[in-house]
Amino acid sequence: MRGWFIRRLATAGIAVMGIIFLQFCLIRLPAAGAPTQVSTSRNQTAEQIQEHTRQYRKIYHLDEPLWQQYFRYLGNLGQGDFGPSFKYKDFSVTELIMQGFPVSLQIGGLAI
């Protein structure tokens, strides 16, 4: 019984690591995760757009090699830091999850 449990746990760990790796690769696709130019308004000069793009890439660590980005991502996941939100610029993903957690816990408790 113990051997079965250890095999299942190892298989689950491999599956989770595979999903994490796949998610990391998909989010970093050039069209979605690593834009070459970022513009916030139409009235910007080319230099302003390039500077904004450089700052964006630095904030999200897109200027580092891919393997460094991956190990940084794994380290942050291990600490419970899911990184900055792409949609809500002033929040981290962890903050957004923690804001919704009490309601999710209540709904889950009522469902049980």
mmCIF file of the C-alpha atoms, coordinates in Angstrom:
data_MODEL
# 
_entry.id   MODEL 
# 
loop_
_atom_site.group_PDB 
_atom_site.id 
_atom_site.type_symbol 
_atom_site.label_atom_id 
_atom_site.label_alt_id 
_atom_site.label_comp_id 
_atom_site.label_asym_id 
_atom_site.label_entity_id 
_atom_site.label_seq_id 
_atom_site.pdbx_PDB_ins_code 
_atom_site.Cartn_x 
_atom_site.Cartn_y 
_atom_site.Cartn_z 
_atom_site.occupancy 
_atom_site.B_iso_or_equiv 
_atom_site.pdbx_formal_charge 
_atom_site.auth_seq_id 
_atom_site.auth_comp_id 
_atom_site.auth_asym_id 
_atom_site.auth_atom_id 
_atom_site.pdbx_PDB_model_num 
ATOM 1   C CA . MET A 1 1   ? 0.000   0.000  0.000   1.00 0.00 ? 1   MET A CA 1 
ATOM 2   C CA . ARG A 1 2   ? 2.828   2.383  0.874   1.00 0.00 ? 2   ARG A CA 1 
ATOM 3   C CA . GLY A 1 3   ? 4.565   1.732  -2.485  1.00 0.00 ? 3   GLY A CA 1 
ATOM 4   C CA . TRP A 1 4   ? 1.347   2.502  -4.339  1.00 0.00 ? 4   TRP A CA 1 
ATOM 5   C CA . PHE A 1 5   ? 0.970   5.792  -2.456  1.00 0.00 ? 5   PHE A CA 1 
ATOM 6   C CA . ILE A 1 6   ? 4.579   6.810  -3.179  1.00 0.00 ? 6   ILE A CA 1 
ATOM 7   C CA . ARG A 1 7   ? 4.177   6.017  -6.886  1.00 0.00 ? 7   ARG A CA 1 
ATOM 8   C CA . ARG A 1 8   ? 0.958   8.028  -7.063  1.00 0.00 ? 8   ARG A CA 1 
ATOM 9   C CA . LEU A 1 9   ? 2.592   10.952 -5.246  1.00 0.00 ? 9   LEU A CA 1 
ATOM 10  C CA . ALA A 1 10  ? 5.597   10.876 -7.602  1.00 0.00 ? 10  ALA A CA 1 
ATOM 11  C CA . THR A 1 11  ? 3.320   10.720 -10.655 1.00 0.00 ? 11  THR A CA 1 
ATOM 12  C CA . ALA A 1 12  ? 1.301   13.672 -9.365  1.00 0.00 ? 12  ALA A CA 1 
ATOM 13  C CA . GLY A 1 13  ? 4.505   15.656 -8.756  1.00 0.00 ? 13  GLY A CA 1 
ATOM 14  C CA . ILE A 1 14  ? 5.718   14.998 -12.299 1.00 0.00 ? 14  ILE A CA 1 
ATOM 15  C CA . ALA A 1 15  ? 2.322   15.998 -13.696 1.00 0.00 ? 15  ALA A CA 1 
ATOM 16  C CA . VAL A 1 16  ? 2.297   19.251 -11.701 1.00 0.00 ? 16  VAL A CA 1 
ATOM 17  C CA . MET A 1 17  ? 5.839   20.129 -12.824 1.00 0.00 ? 17  MET A CA 1 
ATOM 18  C CA . GLY A 1 18  ? 4.833   19.408 -16.438 1.00 0.00 ? 18  GLY A CA 1 
ATOM 19  C CA . ILE A 1 19  ? 1.797   21.670 -16.148 1.00 0.00 ? 19  ILE A CA 1 
ATOM 20  C CA . ILE A 1 20  ? 3.904   24.436 -14.577 1.00 0.00 ? 20  ILE A CA 1 
ATOM 21  C CA . PHE A 1 21  ? 6.471   24.161 -17.389 1.00 0.00 ? 21  PHE A CA 1 
ATOM 22  C CA . LEU A 1 22  ? 3.766   24.180 -20.087 1.00 0.00 ? 22  LEU A CA 1 
ATOM 23  C CA . GLN A 1 23  ? 2.074   27.207 -18.520 1.00 0.00 ? 23  GLN A CA 1 
ATOM 24  C CA . PHE A 1 24  ? 5.402   29.041 -18.299 1.00 0.00 ? 24  PHE A CA 1 
ATOM 25  C CA . CYS A 1 25  ? 6.133   28.352 -21.983 1.00 0.00 ? 25  CYS A CA 1 
ATOM 26  C CA . LEU A 1 26  ? 2.678   29.410 -23.142 1.00 0.00 ? 26  LEU A CA 1 
ATOM 27  C CA . ILE A 1 27  ? 2.740   32.683 -21.218 1.00 0.00 ? 27  ILE A CA 1 
ATOM 28  C CA . ARG A 1 28  ? 6.104   33.584 -22.721 1.00 0.00 ? 28  ARG A CA 1 
ATOM 29  C CA . LEU A 1 29  ? 5.075   33.163 -26.360 1.00 0.00 ? 29  LEU A CA 1 
ATOM 30  C CA . PRO A 1 30  ? 6.233   36.217 -28.333 1.00 0.00 ? 30  PRO A CA 1 
ATOM 31  C CA . ALA A 1 31  ? 2.708   37.275 -29.277 1.00 0.00 ? 31  ALA A CA 1 
ATOM 32  C CA . ALA A 1 32  ? 1.363   37.117 -25.710 1.00 0.00 ? 32  ALA A CA 1 
ATOM 33  C CA . GLY A 1 33  ? 4.154   37.437 -23.176 1.00 0.00 ? 33  GLY A CA 1 
ATOM 34  C CA . ALA A 1 34  ? 7.114   39.248 -24.707 1.00 0.00 ? 34  ALA A CA 1 
ATOM 35  C CA . PRO A 1 35  ? 6.014   42.201 -26.803 1.00 0.00 ? 35  PRO A CA 1 
ATOM 36  C CA . THR A 1 36  ? 8.647   43.939 -28.850 1.00 0.00 ? 36  THR A CA 1 
ATOM 37  C CA . GLN A 1 37  ? 6.933   47.294 -28.483 1.00 0.00 ? 37  GLN A CA 1 
ATOM 38  C CA . VAL A 1 38  ? 4.516   48.626 -25.910 1.00 0.00 ? 38  VAL A CA 1 
ATOM 39  C CA . SER A 1 39  ? 2.536   51.797 -26.439 1.00 0.00 ? 39  SER A CA 1 
ATOM 40  C CA . THR A 1 40  ? 0.230   53.517 -23.970 1.00 0.00 ? 40  THR A CA 1 
ATOM 41  C CA . SER A 1 41  ? -1.031  56.303 -26.223 1.00 0.00 ? 41  SER A CA 1 
ATOM 42  C CA . ARG A 1 42  ? -0.927  57.336 -29.858 1.00 0.00 ? 42  ARG A CA 1 
ATOM 43  C CA . ASN A 1 43  ? 0.871   60.629 -29.192 1.00 0.00 ? 43  ASN A CA 1 
ATOM 44  C CA . GLN A 1 44  ? 4.189   59.132 -28.135 1.00 0.00 ? 44  GLN A CA 1 
ATOM 45  C CA . THR A 1 45  ? 7.449   59.459 -29.983 1.00 0.00 ? 45  THR A CA 1 
ATOM 46  C CA . ALA A 1 46  ? 9.432   56.404 -31.044 1.00 0.00 ? 46  ALA A CA 1 
ATOM 47  C CA . GLU A 1 47  ? 11.940  57.040 -28.243 1.00 0.00 ? 47  GLU A CA 1 
ATOM 48  C CA . GLN A 1 48  ? 9.164   57.155 -25.622 1.00 0.00 ? 48  GLN A CA 1 
ATOM 49  C CA . ILE A 1 49  ? 7.717   53.886 -26.900 1.00 0.00 ? 49  ILE A CA 1 
ATOM 50  C CA . GLN A 1 50  ? 11.147  52.231 -26.803 1.00 0.00 ? 50  GLN A CA 1 
ATOM 51  C CA . GLU A 1 51  ? 11.766  53.482 -23.247 1.00 0.00 ? 51  GLU A CA 1 
ATOM 52  C CA . HIS A 1 52  ? 8.338   52.286 -22.116 1.00 0.00 ? 52  HIS A CA 1 
ATOM 53  C CA . THR A 1 53  ? 9.012   48.896 -23.737 1.00 0.00 ? 53  THR A CA 1 
ATOM 54  C CA . ARG A 1 54  ? 12.403  48.645 -22.025 1.00 0.00 ? 54  ARG A CA 1 
ATOM 55  C CA . GLN A 1 55  ? 10.829  49.415 -18.628 1.00 0.00 ? 55  GLN A CA 1 
ATOM 56  C CA . TYR A 1 56  ? 8.044   46.881 -19.233 1.00 0.00 ? 56  TYR A CA 1 
ATOM 57  C CA . ARG A 1 57  ? 10.551  44.155 -20.119 1.00 0.00 ? 57  ARG A CA 1 
ATOM 58  C CA . LYS A 1 58  ? 12.628  44.954 -17.031 1.00 0.00 ? 58  LYS A CA 1 
ATOM 59  C CA . ILE A 1 59  ? 9.629   44.931 -14.644 1.00 0.00 ? 59  ILE A CA 1 
ATOM 60  C CA . TYR A 1 60  ? 8.503   41.518 -15.907 1.00 0.00 ? 60  TYR A CA 1 
ATOM 61  C CA . HIS A 1 61  ? 12.111  40.223 -16.224 1.00 0.00 ? 61  HIS A CA 1 
ATOM 62  C CA . LEU A 1 62  ? 11.651  39.614 -19.941 1.00 0.00 ? 62  LEU A CA 1 
ATOM 63  C CA . ASP A 1 63  ? 15.134  41.008 -20.592 1.00 0.00 ? 63  ASP A CA 1 
ATOM 64  C CA . GLU A 1 64  ? 16.736  37.962 -18.884 1.00 0.00 ? 64  GLU A CA 1 
ATOM 65  C CA . PRO A 1 65  ? 17.527  34.640 -20.579 1.00 0.00 ? 65  PRO A CA 1 
ATOM 66  C CA . LEU A 1 66  ? 14.610  32.198 -20.646 1.00 0.00 ? 66  LEU A CA 1 
ATOM 67  C CA . TRP A 1 67  ? 16.239  29.694 -18.281 1.00 0.00 ? 67  TRP A CA 1 
ATOM 68  C CA . GLN A 1 68  ? 16.750  32.438 -15.650 1.00 0.00 ? 68  GLN A CA 1 
ATOM 69  C CA . GLN A 1 69  ? 13.124  33.496 -16.040 1.00 0.00 ? 69  GLN A CA 1 
ATOM 70  C CA . TYR A 1 70  ? 12.020  29.886 -15.501 1.00 0.00 ? 70  TYR A CA 1 
ATOM 71  C CA . PHE A 1 71  ? 14.072  29.332 -12.340 1.00 0.00 ? 71  PHE A CA 1 
ATOM 72  C CA . ARG A 1 72  ? 13.000  32.728 -10.985 1.00 0.00 ? 72  ARG A CA 1 
ATOM 73  C CA . TYR A 1 73  ? 9.398   31.706 -11.672 1.00 0.00 ? 73  TYR A CA 1 
ATOM 74  C CA . LEU A 1 74  ? 9.844   28.350 -9.878  1.00 0.00 ? 74  LEU A CA 1 
ATOM 75  C CA . GLY A 1 75  ? 11.476  30.046 -6.895  1.00 0.00 ? 75  GLY A CA 1 
ATOM 76  C CA . ASN A 1 76  ? 8.669   32.569 -6.646  1.00 0.00 ? 76  ASN A CA 1 
ATOM 77  C CA . LEU A 1 77  ? 6.034   29.822 -6.907  1.00 0.00 ? 77  LEU A CA 1 
ATOM 78  C CA . GLY A 1 78  ? 7.750   27.990 -4.064  1.00 0.00 ? 78  GLY A CA 1 
ATOM 79  C CA . GLN A 1 79  ? 7.371   31.106 -1.912  1.00 0.00 ? 79  GLN A CA 1 
ATOM 80  C CA . GLY A 1 80  ? 3.715   31.620 -2.874  1.00 0.00 ? 80  GLY A CA 1 
ATOM 81  C CA . ASP A 1 81  ? 4.455   34.639 -5.085  1.00 0.00 ? 81  ASP A CA 1 
ATOM 82  C CA . PHE A 1 82  ? 2.576   34.333 -8.371  1.00 0.00 ? 82  PHE A CA 1 
ATOM 83  C CA . GLY A 1 83  ? 3.978   37.578 -9.760  1.00 0.00 ? 83  GLY A CA 1 
ATOM 84  C CA . PRO A 1 84  ? 2.406   40.829 -10.926 1.00 0.00 ? 84  PRO A CA 1 
ATOM 85  C CA . SER A 1 85  ? -0.986  40.857 -12.581 1.00 0.00 ? 85  SER A CA 1 
ATOM 86  C CA . PHE A 1 86  ? -0.965  41.684 -16.277 1.00 0.00 ? 86  PHE A CA 1 
ATOM 87  C CA . LYS A 1 87  ? -4.563  42.923 -16.145 1.00 0.00 ? 87  LYS A CA 1 
ATOM 88  C CA . TYR A 1 88  ? -4.597  44.860 -12.838 1.00 0.00 ? 88  TYR A CA 1 
ATOM 89  C CA . LYS A 1 89  ? -1.326  46.787 -12.839 1.00 0.00 ? 89  LYS A CA 1 
ATOM 90  C CA . ASP A 1 90  ? -1.358  47.771 -9.151  1.00 0.00 ? 90  ASP A CA 1 
ATOM 91  C CA . PHE A 1 91  ? -1.929  44.255 -7.791  1.00 0.00 ? 91  PHE A CA 1 
ATOM 92  C CA . SER A 1 92  ? -0.048  41.000 -7.594  1.00 0.00 ? 92  SER A CA 1 
ATOM 93  C CA . VAL A 1 93  ? -1.810  37.743 -8.461  1.00 0.00 ? 93  VAL A CA 1 
ATOM 94  C CA . THR A 1 94  ? -1.392  36.605 -4.847  1.00 0.00 ? 94  THR A CA 1 
ATOM 95  C CA . GLU A 1 95  ? -3.245  39.710 -3.603  1.00 0.00 ? 95  GLU A CA 1 
ATOM 96  C CA . LEU A 1 96  ? -6.086  39.090 -6.052  1.00 0.00 ? 96  LEU A CA 1 
ATOM 97  C CA . ILE A 1 97  ? -6.382  35.456 -4.946  1.00 0.00 ? 97  ILE A CA 1 
ATOM 98  C CA . MET A 1 98  ? -6.392  36.433 -1.265  1.00 0.00 ? 98  MET A CA 1 
ATOM 99  C CA . GLN A 1 99  ? -9.140  39.018 -1.879  1.00 0.00 ? 99  GLN A CA 1 
ATOM 100 C CA . GLY A 1 100 ? -11.421 36.388 -3.363  1.00 0.00 ? 100 GLY A CA 1 
ATOM 101 C CA . PHE A 1 101 ? -10.458 33.551 -1.009  1.00 0.00 ? 101 PHE A CA 1 
ATOM 102 C CA . PRO A 1 102 ? -12.937 34.300 1.828   1.00 0.00 ? 102 PRO A CA 1 
ATOM 103 C CA . VAL A 1 103 ? -15.892 34.280 -0.563  1.00 0.00 ? 103 VAL A CA 1 
ATOM 104 C CA . SER A 1 104 ? -14.647 31.110 -2.283  1.00 0.00 ? 104 SER A CA 1 
ATOM 105 C CA . LEU A 1 105 ? -14.181 29.448 1.115   1.00 0.00 ? 105 LEU A CA 1 
ATOM 106 C CA . GLN A 1 106 ? -17.700 30.396 2.150   1.00 0.00 ? 106 GLN A CA 1 
ATOM 107 C CA . ILE A 1 107 ? -19.235 29.130 -1.101  1.00 0.00 ? 107 ILE A CA 1 
ATOM 108 C CA . GLY A 1 108 ? -17.208 25.926 -0.889  1.00 0.00 ? 108 GLY A CA 1 
ATOM 109 C CA . GLY A 1 109 ? -18.270 25.420 2.725   1.00 0.00 ? 109 GLY A CA 1 
ATOM 110 C CA . LEU A 1 110 ? -21.923 25.891 1.847   1.00 0.00 ? 110 LEU A CA 1 
ATOM 111 C CA . ALA A 1 111 ? -21.596 23.460 -1.059  1.00 0.00 ? 111 ALA A CA 1 
ATOM 112 C CA . ILE A 1 112 ? -20.221 20.763 1.228   1.00 0.00 ? 112 ILE A CA 1 
# 
